[in-house]
Amino acid sequence: MLGKVGVAAATGAVTAAGAIVAAPVVLGVVGFTTVGIASGSIAASMMSSAAIANGGGVAAGSLVALLQSAGAVGLSAGAKVVLGIGSALVGSIFGAKTAGNK
């Protein structure tokens, strides 16, 4: 059997891989598509809120702009690394907490 460290490492690896594969799907589901922000979607609501808060436009480099860029062209290598590391950390912590004293 895997010990606590092994469970944590395995859970982290699976979580990281899953997050990288799921990210483009999730972006599309919430409305950040390859052809723009889908009308009536969560993304459209986010864009509206960002535009209202910014005096009528969505600022370059804002969360909405970054998510739309990722939805349109996919995640950059750097974004995949950051997403992988972050989700691996969360998965490892979860794995260690649920592994008990094995």
C-alpha positions as CSV (number, residue, x, y, z in Angstrom):
1,M,0.0,0.0,0.0
2,L,1.0,3.6,-0.5
3,G,1.9,5.5,2.7
4,K,0.7,8.9,3.5
5,V,3.3,10.6,1.3
6,G,2.6,8.3,-1.6
7,V,-1.2,9.0,-1.4
8,A,-0.5,12.7,-1.2
9,A,1.9,12.6,-4.2
10,A,-0.5,10.4,-6.3
11,T,-3.5,12.6,-5.4
12,G,-1.5,15.7,-6.3
13,A,-0.5,14.3,-9.7
14,V,-4.0,13.2,-10.6
15,T,-5.4,16.5,-9.5
16,A,-2.9,18.5,-11.6
17,A,-3.5,16.4,-14.7
18,G,-7.2,16.7,-14.3
19,A,-7.1,20.4,-13.8
20,I,-5.0,21.0,-17.0
21,V,-7.3,18.8,-19.0
22,A,-10.6,20.2,-17.6
23,A,-9.6,23.9,-17.8
24,P,-10.6,24.4,-21.5
25,V,-13.8,22.6,-21.0
26,V,-14.7,24.6,-17.9
27,L,-13.9,27.9,-19.6
28,G,-16.2,27.0,-22.5
29,V,-19.0,25.9,-20.1
30,V,-19.0,29.2,-18.3
31,G,-19.0,31.2,-21.6
32,F,-15.4,31.9,-22.5
33,T,-15.4,30.4,-26.0
34,T,-13.2,30.5,-29.1
35,V,-15.4,33.0,-30.8
36,G,-16.0,35.3,-27.8
37,I,-18.0,35.6,-24.7
38,A,-21.3,33.7,-25.0
39,S,-24.5,35.7,-24.5
40,G,-26.3,35.1,-21.3
41,S,-23.4,33.2,-19.7
42,I,-21.5,33.5,-16.5
43,A,-18.7,35.0,-18.5
44,A,-21.1,37.7,-19.9
45,S,-22.2,38.6,-16.4
46,M,-18.5,38.9,-15.3
47,M,-17.8,41.0,-18.4
48,S,-20.7,43.3,-17.6
49,S,-19.6,43.7,-14.0
50,A,-16.0,44.4,-15.0
51,A,-17.1,47.0,-17.6
52,I,-19.4,48.8,-15.1
53,A,-16.7,48.9,-12.5
54,N,-14.2,50.2,-15.0
55,G,-16.2,53.0,-16.5
56,G,-17.5,51.1,-19.6
57,G,-14.7,48.9,-20.8
58,V,-12.9,45.8,-19.7
59,A,-9.3,46.5,-18.8
60,A,-6.5,44.7,-20.5
61,G,-4.9,42.2,-18.2
62,S,-8.1,41.9,-16.0
63,L,-9.4,38.5,-14.9
64,V,-12.1,38.6,-17.6
65,A,-9.6,39.5,-20.3
66,L,-7.2,36.8,-19.2
67,L,-10.0,34.1,-19.1
68,Q,-11.4,35.2,-22.5
69,S,-7.9,34.9,-24.0
70,A,-7.5,31.4,-22.5
71,G,-11.0,30.5,-23.8
72,A,-10.1,31.8,-27.3
73,V,-6.6,30.3,-27.8
74,G,-6.1,27.9,-24.9
75,L,-3.8,28.0,-21.9
76,S,-0.3,29.1,-22.4
77,A,2.6,26.9,-21.2
78,G,3.1,29.2,-18.3
79,A,-0.6,29.1,-17.3
80,K,-0.5,25.3,-17.5
81,V,2.5,25.2,-15.2
82,V,0.9,27.5,-12.7
83,L,-2.4,25.6,-12.8
84,G,-0.6,22.3,-12.5
85,I,1.5,23.4,-9.5
86,G,-1.5,25.0,-7.7
87,S,-3.8,22.1,-8.2
88,A,-1.1,19.6,-7.3
89,L,-0.5,21.4,-4.1
90,V,-4.3,21.4,-3.3
91,G,-4.6,17.7,-4.3
92,S,-1.5,16.7,-2.2
93,I,-2.9,18.4,0.9
94,F,-6.3,16.7,0.4
95,G,-4.6,13.4,-0.2
96,A,-2.5,13.7,2.9
97,K,-5.5,14.7,5.0
98,T,-7.6,11.8,3.8
99,A,-4.8,9.2,3.9
100,G,-5.0,9.0,7.7
101,N,-2.1,7.4,9.5
102,K,-1.1,4.8,6.9
